[in-house]
Amino acid sequence: MKSSASFAVLLESFFTQRLMKQRRASPHTIRSYRDTFHLLLQFIEQRLRKKPSQLELTEVDAPLVCAFLDEMEGTRNISCRSRNVRLSAIRSFFHYAALEAPAQSAQIQRVLAIPSKRHTRNLVNFLTRPEIEALLAAPDQQTWSGRRDHALLLVAVQTGLRLSELTGLQRQDLVLAGAGAHIRVIGKGRKERCTPLTKQTVTVLKAWLLEPAKADAPNIFPNARGGRLSRDGVQYILSRQAERASVASPTLKEKRISPHSLRHTCAMELLQAGVDRAMIALWLGHESVETTQMYLQANLALKEKLLSTTAMPEGKPGYYRPADELLSFLRSL
């Protein structure tokens, strides 16, 4: 590699050789990294007045990367979590660049030393049982889209699939015959897992699969044109049905519901049913059992049950007594 390495050559090699060939990164990871570098290169072009294809690695230094991250937070109003995701993609590239362009190791190490931002870990957002029932009852099953929405929401709540897993489901991923009905997915980290289905979910899916296919759509839950549902498409469906469901369950108006909320809801249903957190991690496809700890922290019902079995110290209430009006007047002088 030349002493002044071409940023374009390194970046192309990073995607084609490192991510796709060597690491066999998932399409989701590729898209996430692609979006990060697309934004970064747009920012650099505006800042340096130089085309991305003409950049040298030495020009993409730590101050420039920090300025990009600050710009993302300032103009795009992204969260600290999203900022850290962007930084993680940039770090991954510079780890690769350290091997390919050792002459720039000092500059690369300064980029790698950029710290992630600490952020508040909010409690997970999930739906209660009445809210779930209202949401599932909201779609108008007299229409094709209503039947699709009902089936999609039911599968999401019952299985806890990630959004990409849910929208990517195809007919060959379903086993609906016999006692071992399940869904097979290739999840995060290319890990295959099978998630069992309840009898009611199997019945709904069997009825849905009898629907005439739209443009030979391979996906179980296609959009109106027969293509794969996008992330925004699922969010639109969820927001529309949640608005309808809020008539029967007004508490839904107070919640910011996303597709990932349905995954959290599945986990909380399992937890409240007494399922061990190791089994919940296995169900959801978590890399570590510690990831499932957040559901214990968010489950107020379990904490209240624990409180009822514990003898806590007792206090004595004190009551406010207003001071004499004349004395109050004198103190105010």
ChimeraX attribute file (.defattr): number of C-alpha atoms within 10 A of each C-alpha:
attribute: neighborCount
match mode: 1-to-1
recipient: residues
	/A:1	10
	/A:2	9
	/A:3	11
	/A:4	13
	/A:5	19
	/A:6	18
	/A:7	19
	/A:8	15
	/A:9	14
	/A:10	21
	/A:11	18
	/A:12	11
	/A:13	18
	/A:14	20
	/A:15	18
	/A:16	13
	/A:17	14
	/A:18	17
	/A:19	18
	/A:20	16
	/A:21	12
	/A:22	11
	/A:23	10
	/A:24	15
	/A:25	16
	/A:26	16
	/A:27	11
	/A:28	11
	/A:29	16
	/A:30	16
	/A:31	10
	/A:32	14
	/A:33	21
	/A:34	14
	/A:35	13
	/A:36	18
	/A:37	16
	/A:38	11
	/A:39	13
	/A:40	20
	/A:41	18
	/A:42	14
	/A:43	20
	/A:44	20
	/A:45	14
	/A:46	10
	/A:47	12
	/A:48	12
	/A:49	9
	/A:50	13
	/A:51	12
	/A:52	17
	/A:53	12
	/A:54	11
	/A:55	19
	/A:56	15
	/A:57	22
	/A:58	15
	/A:59	14
	/A:60	17
	/A:61	14
	/A:62	18
	/A:63	12
	/A:64	17
	/A:65	18
	/A:66	15
	/A:67	14
	/A:68	22
	/A:69	20
	/A:70	15
	/A:71	14
	/A:72	19
	/A:73	15
	/A:74	11
	/A:75	8
	/A:76	9
	/A:77	12
	/A:78	14
	/A:79	14
	/A:80	16
	/A:81	15
	/A:82	14
	/A:83	19
	/A:84	17
	/A:85	16
	/A:86	21
	/A:87	24
	/A:88	16
	/A:89	18
	/A:90	18
	/A:91	18
	/A:92	15
	/A:93	22
	/A:94	23
	/A:95	15
	/A:96	16
	/A:97	21
	/A:98	17
	/A:99	11
	/A:100	17
	/A:101	19
	/A:102	15
	/A:103	15
	/A:104	17
	/A:105	16
	/A:106	11
	/A:107	18
	/A:108	24
	/A:109	16
	/A:110	12
	/A:111	22
	/A:112	19
	/A:113	10
	/A:114	14
	/A:115	10
	/A:116	13
	/A:117	11
	/A:118	9
	/A:119	10
	/A:120	7
	/A:121	8
	/A:122	8
	/A:123	12
	/A:124	16
	/A:125	18
	/A:126	25
	/A:127	22
	/A:128	13
	/A:129	11
	/A:130	12
	/A:131	19
	/A:132	21
	/A:133	15
	/A:134	21
	/A:135	25
	/A:136	18
	/A:137	15
	/A:138	21
	/A:139	23
	/A:140	14
	/A:141	14
	/A:142	8
	/A:143	10
	/A:144	13
	/A:145	17
	/A:146	16
	/A:147	18
	/A:148	24
	/A:149	22
	/A:150	23
	/A:151	24
	/A:152	22
	/A:153	21
	/A:154	21
	/A:155	22
	/A:156	22
	/A:157	22
	/A:158	20
	/A:159	24
	/A:160	25
	/A:161	26
	/A:162	19
	/A:163	19
	/A:164	15
	/A:165	16
	/A:166	22
	/A:167	21
	/A:168	19
	/A:169	21
	/A:170	18
	/A:171	12
	/A:172	11
	/A:173	16
	/A:174	19
	/A:175	17
	/A:176	18
	/A:177	10
	/A:178	7
	/A:179	11
	/A:180	12
	/A:181	17
	/A:182	20
	/A:183	21
	/A:184	17
	/A:185	22
	/A:186	16
	/A:187	17
	/A:188	17
	/A:189	13
	/A:190	11
	/A:191	11
	/A:192	11
	/A:193	15
	/A:194	19
	/A:195	19
	/A:196	18
	/A:197	21
	/A:198	14
	/A:199	12
	/A:200	10
	/A:201	18
	/A:202	20
	/A:203	13
	/A:204	17
	/A:205	22
	/A:206	14
	/A:207	12
	/A:208	18
	/A:209	13
	/A:210	8
	/A:211	11
	/A:212	10
	/A:213	13
	/A:214	14
	/A:215	11
	/A:216	10
	/A:217	16
	/A:218	17
	/A:219	21
	/A:220	25
	/A:221	25
	/A:222	23
	/A:223	18
	/A:224	12
	/A:225	10
	/A:226	16
	/A:227	15
	/A:228	18
	/A:229	21
	/A:230	15
	/A:231	12
	/A:232	10
	/A:233	13
	/A:234	21
	/A:235	17
	/A:236	14
	/A:237	19
	/A:238	20
	/A:239	16
	/A:240	14
	/A:241	22
	/A:242	25
	/A:243	16
	/A:244	18
	/A:245	23
	/A:246	17
	/A:247	13
	/A:248	16
	/A:249	17
	/A:250	15
	/A:251	14
	/A:252	22
	/A:253	13
	/A:254	8
	/A:255	13
	/A:256	11
	/A:257	17
	/A:258	16
	/A:259	23
	/A:260	18
	/A:261	19
	/A:262	27
	/A:263	22
	/A:264	22
	/A:265	24
	/A:266	22
	/A:267	26
	/A:268	23
	/A:269	17
	/A:270	17
	/A:271	19
	/A:272	14
	/A:273	9
	/A:274	10
	/A:275	13
	/A:276	11
	/A:277	19
	/A:278	15
	/A:279	14
	/A:280	20
	/A:281	18
	/A:282	16
	/A:283	19
	/A:284	21
	/A:285	23
	/A:286	17
	/A:287	13
	/A:288	11
	/A:289	14
	/A:290	11
	/A:291	12
	/A:292	21
	/A:293	13
	/A:294	14
	/A:295	21
	/A:296	18
	/A:297	12
	/A:298	16
	/A:299	16
	/A:300	11
	/A:301	11
	/A:302	15
	/A:303	12
	/A:304	11
	/A:305	10
	/A:306	10
	/A:307	11
	/A:308	10
	/A:309	8
	/A:310	9
	/A:311	7
	/A:312	8
	/A:313	5
	/A:314	6
	/A:315	6
	/A:316	5
	/A:317	5
	/A:318	6
	/A:319	6
	/A:320	5
	/A:321	6
	/A:322	7
	/A:323	9
	/A:324	8
	/A:325	9
	/A:326	9
	/A:327	9
	/A:328	11
	/A:329	10
	/A:330	8
	/A:331	8
	/A:332	7
	/A:333	5
